[in-house]
Amino acid sequence: MGVTILQQYPMSDNKTGLQVIDFLTKRIAALGAVQSGQFLVDCETYLSLPQMGPQKTVHILHNSEQPASVFSILESGNKTIHVVADGLFDLLMLKLSNHYTSKKQTKMESKGPRFELGDFCIKLGSVTMNQTFKGVLVEVEYRPCVIPGAVWDLIREFMQGFLGTLVLQQPPQYIINRLNEIYQPMDTIHQYLENFSSYRKAMSLRPN
């Protein structure tokens, strides 16, 4: 696994998510990319019950790139703890139903086609919350390098090939904080959680 960058694709009122995915697919194919299956990243959020004291939030995520792993991120006050476990962790959360409750209505997914082009892997994700479409999330991975600071300019230049001027001027804030550290699968999970949270926030701010 190399360094991964995630970016939301700005949606216009006159285009559906399917149309955007089709548009980007054609642009990527024009560069020579070949589709290599589908991908899925999902996130379910649990909240601690009042009897547990100050509220804690647990995010459980799965990534089809690491099918044997379950990623857990616990938020408690200003502290964040992350754990990578096996599939039994999902069963553990079910057994903790007396302590945590699932926010079913805010379960999020990003899924869609996966492409390969040389050392790059590109994923075009349709983001849904409780099966309602929210936007398009683009993931680009450069596999030979594991130091974000050494590869950001290369990834950005590659993304300009199919996103044009829409490419971020700077890496996501989470990546900025880890530019000189070795990239791990959990770093991709953190980026997905940040983007999922952004979509949830935008939904909550939307007028009724």
Phi and psi in degrees as GROMACS dihedral restraints (atoms count N, CA, C in turn):
[ dihedral_restraints ]
;  ai    aj    ak    al  type     phi  dphi    fc
    3     4     5     6     1  -104.7    20    10
    4     5     6     7     1  -144.6    20    10
    6     7     8     9     1   -97.5    20    10
    7     8     9    10     1   133.5    20    10
    9    10    11    12     1  -117.3    20    10
   10    11    12    13     1   138.2    20    10
   12    13    14    15     1  -123.1    20    10
   13    14    15    16     1   133.1    20    10
   15    16    17    18     1  -111.2    20    10
   16    17    18    19     1   142.9    20    10
   18    19    20    21     1  -147.1    20    10
   19    20    21    22     1   134.4    20    10
   21    22    23    24     1   -76.1    20    10
   22    23    24    25     1   138.2    20    10
   24    25    26    27     1   -93.1    20    10
   25    26    27    28     1   124.7    20    10
   27    28    29    30     1   -64.8    20    10
   28    29    30    31     1   129.0    20    10
   30    31    32    33     1   -94.0    20    10
   31    32    33    34     1   142.3    20    10
   33    34    35    36     1  -106.3    20    10
   34    35    36    37     1   157.9    20    10
   36    37    38    39     1   -66.8    20    10
   37    38    39    40     1   -22.2    20    10
   39    40    41    42     1   -99.4    20    10
   40    41    42    43     1    10.5    20    10
   42    43    44    45     1  -128.9    20    10
   43    44    45    46     1   137.2    20    10
   45    46    47    48     1   -86.5    20    10
   46    47    48    49     1   167.5    20    10
   48    49    50    51     1   -60.7    20    10
   49    50    51    52     1   -40.2    20    10
   51    52    53    54     1   -62.8    20    10
   52    53    54    55     1   -38.8    20    10
   54    55    56    57     1   -66.8    20    10
   55    56    57    58     1   -38.9    20    10
   57    58    59    60     1   -66.3    20    10
   58    59    60    61     1   -44.7    20    10
   60    61    62    63     1   -60.4    20    10
   61    62    63    64     1   -42.6    20    10
   63    64    65    66     1   -64.6    20    10
   64    65    66    67     1   -40.7    20    10
   66    67    68    69     1   -62.4    20    10
   67    68    69    70     1   -47.2    20    10
   69    70    71    72     1   -69.3    20    10
   70    71    72    73     1   -34.7    20    10
   72    73    74    75     1   -60.0    20    10
   73    74    75    76     1   -44.0    20    10
   75    76    77    78     1   -64.2    20    10
   76    77    78    79     1   -38.5    20    10
   78    79    80    81     1   -67.5    20    10
   79    80    81    82     1   -40.8    20    10
   81    82    83    84     1   -68.1    20    10
   82    83    84    85     1   -40.9    20    10
   84    85    86    87     1   -63.0    20    10
   85    86    87    88     1   -34.6    20    10
   87    88    89    90     1   -64.9    20    10
   88    89    90    91     1   -24.0    20    10
   90    91    92    93     1   -82.0    20    10
   91    92    93    94     1   -11.8    20    10
   93    94    95    96     1   108.4    20    10
   94    95    96    97     1     5.7    20    10
   96    97    98    99     1   -70.4    20    10
   97    98    99   100     1   149.4    20    10
   99   100   101   102     1  -120.6    20    10
  100   101   102   103     1   131.9    20    10
  102   103   104   105     1   -68.7    20    10
  103   104   105   106     1   136.3    20    10
  105   106   107   108     1  -130.8    20    10
  106   107   108   109     1    59.5    20    10
  108   109   110   111     1    91.4    20    10
  109   110   111   112     1  -161.0    20    10
  111   112   113   114     1  -121.3    20    10
  112   113   114   115     1   165.8    20    10
  114   115   116   117     1  -138.3    20    10
  115   116   117   118     1   163.9    20    10
  117   118   119   120     1  -151.6    20    10
  118   119   120   121     1   130.6    20    10
  120   121   122   123     1  -125.8    20    10
  121   122   123   124     1   127.2    20    10
  123   124   125   126     1  -127.2    20    10
  124   125   126   127     1   159.2    20    10
  126   127   128   129     1  -144.1    20    10
  127   128   129   130     1   126.3    20    10
  129   130   131   132     1  -121.7    20    10
  130   131   132   133     1   136.8    20    10
  132   133   134   135     1  -111.7    20    10
  133   134   135   136     1   136.6    20    10
  135   136   137   138     1  -120.0    20    10
  136   137   138   139     1   141.8    20    10
  138   139   140   141     1  -115.3    20    10
  139   140   141   142     1   139.2    20    10
  141   142   143   144     1   -70.6    20    10
  142   143   144   145     1   148.1    20    10
  144   145   146   147     1   -78.0    20    10
  145   146   147   148     1   155.4    20    10
  147   148   149   150     1   -53.5    20    10
  148   149   150   151     1   -34.3    20    10
  150   151   152   153     1   -66.1    20    10
  151   152   153   154     1   -10.2    20    10
  153   154   155   156     1   -87.8    20    10
  154   155   156   157     1     3.4    20    10
  156   157   158   159     1    89.6    20    10
  157   158   159   160     1  -148.1    20    10
  159   160   161   162     1   -52.0    20    10
  160   161   162   163     1   137.1    20    10
  162   163   164   165     1   -64.6    20    10
  163   164   165   166     1   137.3    20    10
  165   166   167   168     1  -119.1    20    10
  166   167   168   169     1   145.6    20    10
  168   169   170   171     1  -120.0    20    10
  169   170   171   172     1   131.0    20    10
  171   172   173   174     1  -118.8    20    10
  172   173   174   175     1   123.2    20    10
  174   175   176   177     1  -104.4    20    10
  175   176   177   178     1   126.3    20    10
  177   178   179   180     1  -111.1    20    10
  178   179   180   181     1   121.4    20    10
  180   181   182   183     1  -125.3    20    10
  181   182   183   184     1   150.3    20    10
  183   184   185   186     1  -129.1    20    10
  184   185   186   187     1   143.7    20    10
  186   187   188   189     1  -130.1    20    10
  187   188   189   190     1   124.3    20    10
  189   190   191   192     1   -61.7    20    10
  190   191   192   193     1   -17.6    20    10
  192   193   194   195     1   -71.8    20    10
  193   194   195   196     1   -24.4    20    10
  195   196   197   198     1  -126.1    20    10
  196   197   198   199     1    71.7    20    10
  198   199   200   201     1   -64.2    20    10
  199   200   201   202     1   -20.6    20    10
  201   202   203   204     1   -91.1    20    10
  202   203   204   205     1    -0.9    20    10
  204   205   206   207     1  -112.5    20    10
  205   206   207   208     1   146.9    20    10
  207   208   209   210     1  -118.9    20    10
  208   209   210   211     1   128.7    20    10
  210   211   212   213     1  -105.0    20    10
  211   212   213   214     1   127.6    20    10
  213   214   215   216     1  -121.9    20    10
  214   215   216   217     1   132.3    20    10
  216   217   218   219     1  -126.0    20    10
  217   218   219   220     1   116.5    20    10
  219   220   221   222     1  -101.0    20    10
  220   221   222   223     1   126.5    20    10
  222   223   224   225     1  -112.9    20    10
  223   224   225   226     1   121.6    20    10
  225   226   227   228     1  -138.4    20    10
  226   227   228   229     1   105.6    20    10
  228   229   230   231     1    62.8    20    10
  229   230   231   232     1  -125.7    20    10
  231   232   233   234     1   -93.8    20    10
  232   233   234   235     1     4.3    20    10
  234   235   236   237     1   -99.3    20    10
  235   236   237   238     1   142.2    20    10
  237   238   239   240     1  -129.5    20    10
  238   239   240   241     1   125.3    20    10
  240   241   242   243     1  -121.6    20    10
  241   242   243   244     1   129.8    20    10
  243   244   245   246     1  -119.4    20    10
  244   245   246   247     1   146.0    20    10
  246   247   248   249     1  -138.0    20    10
  247   248   249   250     1   137.8    20    10
  249   250   251   252     1  -109.8    20    10
  250   251   252   253     1   121.0    20    10
  252   253   254   255     1  -130.3    20    10
  253   254   255   256     1  -176.7    20    10
  255   256   257   258     1   -95.8    20    10
  256   257   258   259     1  -174.7    20    10
  258   259   260   261     1   -61.7    20    10
  259   260   261   262     1   -19.1    20    10
  261   262   263   264     1   -65.8    20    10
  262   263   264   265     1   -16.6    20    10
  264   265   266   267     1   -64.8    20    10
  265   266   267   268     1   -33.0    20    10
  267   268   269   270     1   -61.7    20    10
  268   269   270   271     1   -40.7    20    10
  270   271   272   273     1   -66.8    20    10
  271   272   273   274     1   -35.0    20    10
  273   274   275   276     1   -61.2    20    10
  274   275   276   277     1   -42.1    20    10
  276   277   278   279     1   -63.9    20    10
  277   278   279   280     1   -33.1    20    10
  279   280   281   282     1   -65.8    20    10
  280   281   282   283     1   -36.2    20    10
  282   283   284   285     1   -74.2    20    10
  283   284   285   286     1   -16.3    20    10
  285   286   287   288     1   -95.7    20    10
  286   287   288   289     1    22.6    20    10
  288   289   290   291     1   -64.0    20    10
  289   290   291   292     1   -19.5    20    10
  291   292   293   294     1   -79.4    20    10
  292   293   294   295     1    -7.9    20    10
  294   295   296   297     1  -119.3    20    10
  295   296   297   298     1   -29.8    20    10
  297   298   299   300     1  -130.1    20    10
  298   299   300   301     1   142.7    20    10
  300   301   302   303     1  -119.1    20    10
  301   302   303   304     1   139.3    20    10
  303   304   305   306     1   -82.9    20    10
  304   305   306   307     1   136.8    20    10
  306   307   308   309     1   -89.7    20    10
  307   308   309   310     1    76.4    20    10
  309   310   311   312     1   -56.7    20    10
  310   311   312   313     1   -36.2    20    10
  312   313   314   315     1   -71.0    20    10
  313   314   315   316     1    -7.4    20    10
  315   316   317   318     1  -117.7    20    10
  316   317   318   319     1    18.0    20    10
  318   319   320   321     1   -63.9    20    10
  319   320   321   322     1   132.5    20    10
  321   322   323   324     1  -122.0    20    10
  322   323   324   325     1   149.7    20    10
  324   325   326   327     1  -139.6    20    10
  325   326   327   328     1   149.9    20    10
  327   328   329   330     1  -128.9    20    10
  328   329   330   331     1   117.1    20    10
  330   331   332   333     1  -145.5    20    10
  331   332   333   334     1   153.3    20    10
  333   334   335   336     1   164.0    20    10
  334   335   336   337     1  -162.3    20    10
  336   337   338   339     1   -75.7    20    10
  337   338   339   340     1   150.8    20    10
  339   340   341   342     1  -120.4    20    10
  340   341   342   343     1   133.9    20    10
  342   343   344   345     1  -127.0    20    10
  343   344   345   346     1   154.3    20    10
  345   346   347   348     1  -127.6    20    10
  346   347   348   349     1   138.8    20    10
  348   349   350   351     1  -146.7    20    10
  349   350   351   352     1   102.0    20    10
  351   352   353   354     1    60.1    20    10
  352   353   354   355     1  -124.3    20    10
  354   355   356   357     1   -88.3    20    10
  355   356   357   358     1     5.2    20    10
  357   358   359   360     1  -105.2    20    10
  358   359   360   361     1   147.4    20    10
  360   361   362   363     1  -124.3    20    10
  361   362   363   364     1   127.7    20    10
  363   364   365   366     1  -120.6    20    10
  364   365   366   367     1   135.4    20    10
  366   367   368   369     1  -129.3    20    10
  367   368   369   370     1   132.3    20    10
  369   370   371   372     1  -110.9    20    10
  370   371   372   373     1   106.1    20    10
  372   373   374   375     1  -103.8    20    10
  373   374   375   376     1   127.7    20    10
  375   376   377   378     1   -84.4    20    10
  376   377   378   379     1   118.8    20    10
  378   379   380   381     1   -92.8    20    10
  379   380   381   382     1   127.0    20    10
  381   382   383   384     1  -126.9    20    10
  382   383   384   385     1   147.8    20    10
  384   385   386   387     1  -121.7    20    10
  385   386   387   388     1   115.8    20    10
  387   388   389   390     1    54.8    20    10
  388   389   390   391     1    40.1    20    10
  390   391   392   393     1    71.8    20    10
  391   392   393   394     1    10.0    20    10
  393   394   395   396     1  -101.2    20    10
  394   395   396   397     1   126.9    20    10
  396   397   398   399     1   -64.3    20    10
  397   398   399   400     1   135.6    20    10
  399   400   401   402     1  -122.0    20    10
  400   401   402   403     1   -25.7    20    10
  402   403   404   405     1   166.2    20    10
  403   404   405   406     1  -173.0    20    10
  405   406   407   408     1  -120.7    20    10
  406   407   408   409     1   130.6    20    10
  408   409   410   411     1  -118.6    20    10
  409   410   411   412     1   125.0    20    10
  411   412   413   414     1  -102.0    20    10
  412   413   414   415     1   128.3    20    10
  414   415   416   417     1  -117.2    20    10
  415   416   417   418     1   130.0    20    10
  417   418   419   420     1  -126.8    20    10
  418   419   420   421     1   127.8    20    10
  420   421   422   423     1  -118.4    20    10
  421   422   423   424     1   132.1    20    10
  423   424   425   426     1  -107.3    20    10
  424   425   426   427     1   111.9    20    10
  426   427   428   429     1   -79.3    20    10
  427   428   429   430     1   -30.2    20    10
  429   430   431   432     1   -71.8    20    10
  430   431   432   433     1   -15.4    20    10
  432   433   434   435     1  -118.2    20    10
  433   434   435   436     1   144.6    20    10
  435   436   437   438     1  -120.6    20    10
  436   437   438   439     1     8.8    20    10
  438   439   440   441     1  -112.9    20    10
  439   440   441   442     1   109.2    20    10
  441   442   443   444     1   -54.3    20    10
  442   443   444   445     1   -41.2    20    10
  444   445   446   447     1   -64.4    20    10
  445   446   447   448     1   -23.5    20    10
  447   448   449   450     1   -87.2    20    10
  448   449   450   451     1   -10.6    20    10
  450   451   452   453     1  -127.8    20    10
  451   452   453   454     1    -4.7    20    10
  453   454   455   456     1   -57.9    20    10
  454   455   456   457     1   -46.7    20    10
  456   457   458   459     1   -61.0    20    10
  457   458   459   460     1   -37.4    20    10
  459   460   461   462     1   -68.0    20    10
  460   461   462   463     1   -44.6    20    10
  462   463   464   465     1   -63.5    20    10
  463   464   465   466     1   -42.6    20    10
  465   466   467   468     1   -62.2    20    10
  466   467   468   469     1   -43.1    20    10
  468   469   470   471     1   -63.7    20    10
  469   470   471   472     1   -40.2    20    10
  471   472   473   474     1   -63.8    20    10
  472   473   474   475     1   -43.9    20    10
  474   475   476   477     1   -64.8    20    10
  475   476   477   478     1   -30.5    20    10
  477   478   479   480     1   -62.9    20    10
  478   479   480   481     1   -23.5    20    10
  480   481   482   483     1   -63.7    20    10
  481   482   483   484     1   -25.9    20    10
  483   484   485   486     1  -127.7    20    10
  484   485   486   487     1   -11.3    20    10
  486   487   488   489     1  -106.9    20    10
  487   488   489   490     1   -14.1    20    10
  489   490   491   492     1    62.6    20    10
  490   491   492   493     1  -134.9    20    10
  492   493   494   495     1   -74.8    20    10
  493   494   495   496     1    -3.4    20    10
  495   496   497   498     1   -78.6    20    10
  496   497   498   499     1    -9.0    20    10
  498   499   500   501     1   -65.7    20    10
  499   500   501   502     1   141.1    20    10
  501   502   503   504     1   -57.0    20    10
  502   503   504   505     1   140.3    20    10
  504   505   506   507     1   -75.1    20    10
  505   506   507   508     1   -29.9    20    10
  507   508   509   510     1  -130.2    20    10
  508   509   510   511     1   158.6    20    10
  510   511   512   513     1   -62.6    20    10
  511   512   513   514     1   159.7    20    10
  513   514   515   516     1   -54.7    20    10
  514   515   516   517     1   151.2    20    10
  516   517   518   519     1   -56.8    20    10
  517   518   519   520     1   -38.0    20    10
  519   520   521   522     1   -60.7    20    10
  520   521   522   523     1   -39.3    20    10
  522   523   524   525     1   -71.8    20    10
  523   524   525   526     1   -36.9    20    10
  525   526   527   528     1   -56.3    20    10
  526   527   528   529     1   -38.6    20    10
  528   529   530   531     1   -71.6    20    10
  529   530   531   532     1   -11.1    20    10
  531   532   533   534     1  -129.9    20    10
  532   533   534   535     1    28.1    20    10
  534   535   536   537     1   -57.5    20    10
  535   536   537   538     1   -36.0    20    10
  537   538   539   540     1  -107.4    20    10
  538   539   540   541     1    16.0    20    10
  540   541   542   543     1  -105.5    20    10
  541   542   543   544     1   160.0    20    10
  543   544   545   546     1   -72.5    20    10
  544   545   546   547     1   128.4    20    10
  546   547   548   549     1   -74.0    20    10
  547   548   549   550     1   137.5    20    10
  549   550   551   552     1  -125.4    20    10
  550   551   552   553     1   158.3    20    10
  552   553   554   555     1   -53.7    20    10
  553   554   555   556     1   -33.6    20    10
  555   556   557   558     1   -63.2    20    10
  556   557   558   559     1   -26.5    20    10
  558   559   560   561     1   -65.4    20    10
  559   560   561   562     1   -36.4    20    10
  561   562   563   564     1   -66.0    20    10
  562   563   564   565     1   -41.1    20    10
  564   565   566   567     1   -61.7    20    10
  565   566   567   568     1   -42.6    20    10
  567   568   569   570     1   -60.9    20    10
  568   569   570   571     1   -40.1    20    10
  570   571   572   573     1   -65.1    20    10
  571   572   573   574     1   -40.8    20    10
  573   574   575   576     1   -63.3    20    10
  574   575   576   577     1   -43.0    20    10
  576   577   578   579     1   -62.4    20    10
  577   578   579   580     1   -41.1    20    10
  579   580   581   582     1   -60.9    20    10
  580   581   582   583     1   -42.8    20    10
  582   583   584   585     1   -71.0    20    10
  583   584   585   586     1   -40.6    20    10
  585   586   587   588     1   -60.1    20    10
  586   587   588   589     1   -42.9    20    10
  588   589   590   591     1   -62.6    20    10
  589   590   591   592     1   -36.7    20    10
  591   592   593   594     1   -63.8    20    10
  592   593   594   595     1   -42.8    20    10
  594   595   596   597     1   -64.7    20    10
  595   596   597   598     1   -40.3    20    10
  597   598   599   600     1   -63.1    20    10
  598   599   600   601     1   -43.5    20    10
  600   601   602   603     1   -63.0    20    10
  601   602   603   604     1   -43.3    20    10
  603   604   605   606     1   -61.2    20    10
  604   605   606   607     1   -36.0    20    10
  606   607   608   609     1   -66.9    20    10
  607   608   609   610     1   -42.2    20    10
  609   610   611   612     1   -68.9    20    10
  610   611   612   613     1   -26.9    20    10
  612   613   614   615     1   -86.0    20    10
  613   614   615   616     1   -12.3    20    10
  615   616   617   618     1   -69.0    20    10
  616   617   618   619     1   131.6    20    10
  618   619   620   621     1   -65.7    20    10
  619   620   621   622     1   147.1    20    10
